[in-house]
C-alpha cells in the first residue's frame, strides 16, 4: 500500500499524464462502444475542475454538451486515488441516468413497430384459425353449386372441394364441367376429397329445373348446402331493353333460383337441417342506372330469401345472402371515360372495378361456416351509399341524377 501511495506521489510531482481505464457497471452492452476520454492533468485543481464539469454535464442532462466533448473516445479517469467520493459518485450517477434514459428512448422508438408487428401476427393467426374452422365445417357436406363453370363458380368449387365437401356441380355446358372436374381432381388429395358429381342445368329453363332437382337429390340422397350462384347481366337504358329480355333476366336471376330452392327445400325440411346461400349483388340494395332489369331481379331475390329466412327458422334451416359489388372477371379492365371523374365515380367506384371471384368464394365459405344471415362485400364508399339510400334518399337520388347528367354530357361531347 505504501508503494502505491509513493508511486502516486511521484506521478503527481511530475508533469506527465497518466490514466486508468474505466467502465460503468450501469452501461448496457449497446453503449459499451460509446466511451469518453477524460485526460486530466496531474495537478489537482485541473483534475477537480474536469471531474466537476463531467459530473455536471451528466447530472443536468446536458447530453449534447457531453457528446460534443467526449463522444467516440474511451473513458479514461486519471488518478482515482486523489479524487474524493463525491466526485466519483456524481460521475457514476450521471452515467447511470444517461444510459437509463437512452434505453427508454430506444424502447419508445421500437415500441410502435413491435406493437404493429404483434397485432399483425395476432390477426394472421386469427384468420388462419377461422379459415381452418370454415373448411372443417363443410367436410363431408353435400354442396350444390349452380353455374359452377363461371369465374365465381370455379372459385367456389375449388374452395369447397379443398375443404372436403361432396360437390354437385351444375352448369350449362358439359365440356366446361368436365374441364372443371379435371382441374379439381388434378390438384386434390384423394384421401381428403370426394369426386365431384356433374349435372347439366340451365337455370333460366324453369320447366326443366324440377327434373334436374331430382337428379341432384339422387346423387347423395340429400342436400346440405345449396349455393345459388347462377346470374345473368344486362346493361342498357330502360327504353332500349325489350320486354322479352327483361323476362329472361327475371327467369335467370329470380324464378330460376327460387324454383330450384323450392324443389330442394322439402328434403331439408324433412331432415330439419340445411343451408341455402344466395350470391346476389349490391344492386339488390340500391338501384344503379342502366341496369334496371338486373337490379329489379336482384331486389326481388333479396325480398324472397328474406321472407324464406324467417319461415325456415323453425326447421333449423339457415338462409344467407352474400351481396358483393360487381364481380370482375380475371382479365377485366374498366373502360376509360371522363365522366368517371364525377361524383358518380365517387359513390360507385367499387361497382366499376369490382371484387375478385376468389375473395367472394372465401367469403361464401366463411358465411356457410358462421351461418351469417347477410353479408355486404363493399368498400366504404358503396357501403355508405347503401346507408345514404336508406336514411337520406333525396341526397342519394340527387347524386345519381348528377352522375347521369354528367355521363350524357360526356357522350354528347364525344
VENSULKA-V552830 format. One record per pair of residues at least 12 apart in sequence whose ideal C-beta (glycine too) atoms are under 8 Angstrom apart, sorted by the first residue. I is the first residue (numbers start at 1). J is the second residue. D is the distance in whole Angstrom. If there is no record, write none. Layout:
# VENSULKA-V552830
i;j;d
I;J;D
I;J;D
This chain:
# VENSULKA-V552830
i;j;d
4;81;8
5;81;8
8;79;7
8;81;6
8;82;7
11;42;6
11;79;7
12;42;5
12;44;8
12;79;7
12;82;7
14;42;7
15;41;8
15;42;7
16;42;7
17;39;6
17;40;8
17;41;7
17;42;7
17;78;7
18;42;7
18;78;6
18;79;7
19;37;8
19;39;7
19;40;8
19;76;4
19;77;7
19;78;5
20;76;7
20;77;6
20;78;6
20;79;8
20;80;6
21;74;7
21;75;8
21;76;6
22;75;5
22;76;7
22;77;4
22;80;8
23;35;7
23;75;7
24;75;8
24;92;6
24;95;4
24;96;7
24;99;7
26;92;7
26;95;6
26;96;4
26;99;6
26;100;8
27;95;7
27;99;5
28;99;6
28;103;6
30;106;8
31;99;6
31;102;7
34;71;7
34;72;7
35;73;6
35;74;4
35;75;4
36;54;8
36;66;8
36;69;8
36;70;3
36;71;7
36;73;6
36;74;7
36;75;4
37;70;7
37;73;4
37;74;6
37;75;7
37;76;5
38;50;6
38;51;8
38;54;6
38;70;7
38;75;7
38;76;6
38;77;6
38;78;7
39;76;7
39;78;7
40;77;7
40;78;4
40;79;7
42;78;7
42;79;7
44;82;6
47;78;7
47;79;6
47;82;7
47;83;7
48;83;8
48;87;7
51;83;6
51;87;4
51;88;8
51;90;8
51;91;7
52;87;7
54;66;8
54;70;8
54;91;6
54;94;7
55;87;6
55;90;3
55;91;5
55;94;6
56;90;8
57;69;7
57;94;7
58;90;7
58;91;7
58;93;7
58;94;2
58;95;6
58;97;7
58;98;6
59;90;6
59;93;7
59;94;5
59;97;7
61;97;8
61;98;8
61;101;8
63;98;6
66;98;7
77;91;8
130;366;7
130;369;8
131;362;8
133;369;6
134;163;7
134;365;5
134;366;5
134;368;7
134;369;4
134;370;8
135;162;7
135;163;4
135;164;7
135;365;7
136;163;7
136;164;8
137;163;8
137;368;7
137;369;4
138;160;6
138;163;5
138;164;7
138;165;4
138;225;7
138;365;7
138;368;6
138;369;7
139;163;6
139;164;4
139;165;7
140;164;6
140;165;7
140;166;7
141;165;5
141;166;7
141;224;4
141;225;6
142;165;8
142;166;5
142;168;7
142;219;8
142;220;5
142;222;6
142;223;5
142;224;5
142;225;7
143;160;5
143;165;4
143;166;7
143;167;6
143;168;7
143;224;7
143;225;5
143;227;7
144;167;8
144;168;5
144;170;7
144;216;6
144;223;5
144;225;7
144;226;5
144;227;7
144;264;7
145;157;6
145;160;7
145;167;7
145;168;7
145;169;6
145;170;7
145;227;5
145;229;6
146;170;5
146;201;6
146;203;6
146;227;7
146;228;6
146;229;5
146;230;4
146;257;8
146;260;7
147;170;7
147;171;6
147;172;8
147;203;7
147;229;5
147;230;4
147;231;7
148;169;4
148;170;6
148;171;5
148;177;7
148;180;6
148;229;7
149;171;4
149;172;7
149;173;6
149;176;4
149;177;6
149;180;6
150;229;7
150;230;8
151;327;7
151;329;6
151;330;6
151;357;4
152;229;6
152;279;7
152;327;6
152;357;4
152;360;6
152;361;6
153;169;8
153;171;7
153;229;5
154;180;6
154;183;8
154;357;7
155;357;4
155;358;5
155;360;7
155;361;4
156;227;6
156;229;6
156;361;5
156;364;6
157;169;6
157;180;6
157;184;6
157;196;7
158;184;7
158;361;7
159;361;5
159;362;6
159;364;7
159;365;5
160;365;7
161;184;5
161;188;6
161;193;6
161;194;8
161;196;7
162;188;7
162;193;7
163;365;7
164;192;6
164;193;6
164;194;7
165;194;7
165;225;8
166;194;5
166;197;8
166;220;6
167;184;8
167;194;7
167;196;4
167;197;7
168;196;7
168;197;5
168;199;6
168;216;6
168;219;5
168;220;7
168;223;8
169;181;7
169;196;5
169;197;7
169;198;6
169;199;7
170;199;5
170;200;7
170;201;4
170;203;8
170;212;7
170;216;7
170;230;8
171;198;8
171;199;8
171;200;7
171;201;7
172;200;7
172;201;7
172;202;5
174;198;7
174;200;6
177;198;5
177;200;8
178;198;7
180;196;8
181;196;6
181;198;6
184;196;6
197;219;5
197;220;8
199;212;6
199;215;6
199;216;6
199;219;8
200;212;8
203;230;4
203;252;6
203;256;4
203;257;7
203;260;7
204;232;7
204;248;6
204;251;4
204;252;4
204;256;6
205;256;8
206;251;6
206;255;6
206;256;7
206;259;6
209;256;7
209;259;5
209;260;5
209;263;6
210;259;7
210;263;6
212;260;8
213;260;6
213;263;3
213;264;6
214;263;8
216;264;7
217;264;7
217;267;6
222;267;6
222;271;6
223;264;5
223;267;6
223;268;7
223;274;7
224;273;7
224;274;6
224;275;7
225;274;7
225;275;5
225;276;8
225;277;7
225;368;6
226;260;7
226;261;7
226;264;5
226;274;7
226;275;7
226;276;5
226;277;7
227;277;5
227;279;7
227;364;7
228;257;4
228;260;7
228;261;7
228;276;7
228;277;7
228;278;5
228;279;7
229;279;5
230;252;6
230;256;6
230;257;7
231;252;7
231;253;6
231;279;7
231;281;8
232;248;7
232;249;6
232;252;4
232;253;6
232;294;8
233;291;8
233;294;6
234;249;6
234;291;7
234;293;6
234;294;6
235;290;6
235;291;6
235;294;8
236;290;6
237;290;6
238;292;5
241;292;7
241;293;6
245;293;7
246;293;5
246;296;8
249;293;4
249;294;6
249;296;8
249;297;5
250;293;7
250;296;7
250;297;5
250;300;7
252;297;8
253;294;7
253;297;4
253;298;6
253;300;8
253;301;6
254;297;5
254;300;5
254;301;5
254;304;7
257;278;7
257;301;6
258;301;8
258;304;5
261;276;6
261;308;7
264;276;8
265;312;8
265;317;8
268;315;7
268;317;5
269;312;8
269;315;5
269;317;7
272;315;5
272;316;5
272;317;8
273;316;6
273;317;7
274;317;5
274;318;8
275;317;7
275;318;5
275;319;8
275;320;7
275;368;6
275;371;7
276;305;7
276;308;7
276;312;8
276;317;7
276;318;7
276;319;5
276;320;7
277;319;8
277;320;5
277;321;8
277;322;7
277;364;6
277;367;7
277;368;6
278;301;6
278;302;8
278;305;5
278;319;8
278;320;7
278;321;5
278;322;7
279;322;5
279;324;8
279;360;7
279;364;7
280;298;5
280;301;6
280;302;6
280;321;5
280;322;7
280;323;5
281;294;8
281;298;5
281;323;6
281;324;7
281;325;8
281;326;8
282;323;5
282;324;7
282;325;5
282;351;7
282;376;7
282;377;8
282;378;6
282;382;6
282;386;7
283;295;4
283;298;5
283;299;8
284;298;4
284;299;5
284;301;6
284;302;4
284;321;8
284;323;6
285;302;7
285;323;6
285;376;7
285;386;5
285;389;7
286;385;6
286;386;6
286;389;5
286;396;8
287;299;8
288;348;7
288;351;6
289;400;6
289;403;8
289;404;6
302;321;6
302;323;8
305;319;6
305;321;6
306;321;8
309;373;6
318;371;5
318;373;8
319;373;7
320;367;5
320;368;7
320;371;7
320;372;6
320;373;6
320;374;7
320;375;7
321;373;8
321;374;5
321;375;7
322;360;7
322;363;6
322;364;6
322;367;6
322;375;5
322;377;7
323;374;7
323;375;7
323;376;5
323;377;7
323;378;8
324;355;5
324;359;8
324;360;5
324;363;8
324;377;4
324;378;7
325;350;4
325;351;5
325;354;6
325;355;6
325;377;7
325;378;5
325;379;8
325;382;6
326;350;7
326;351;5
326;352;7
326;353;8
326;354;4
326;355;7
327;354;6
327;355;6
327;356;8
327;357;6
327;360;6
328;353;7
328;354;3
328;355;7
328;356;7
328;357;8
330;357;8
332;354;7
334;352;5
334;353;6
337;407;8
337;410;7
338;410;5
339;403;8
339;406;5
339;407;4
339;409;8
339;410;4
339;411;8
340;352;7
342;402;7
342;403;6
342;406;4
342;407;8
343;399;6
343;402;6
343;403;6
343;406;8
344;399;7
344;400;8
344;402;7
344;403;3
344;404;8
344;406;6
344;407;7
345;403;8
346;381;7
347;381;6
347;382;7
347;384;8
347;385;5
347;399;6
347;403;8
348;381;8
348;382;6
348;385;7
348;403;8
349;379;8
349;381;6
349;382;8
350;378;6
350;379;5
350;381;7
350;382;5
351;382;6
355;377;6
359;377;7
360;377;7
363;375;6
363;377;6
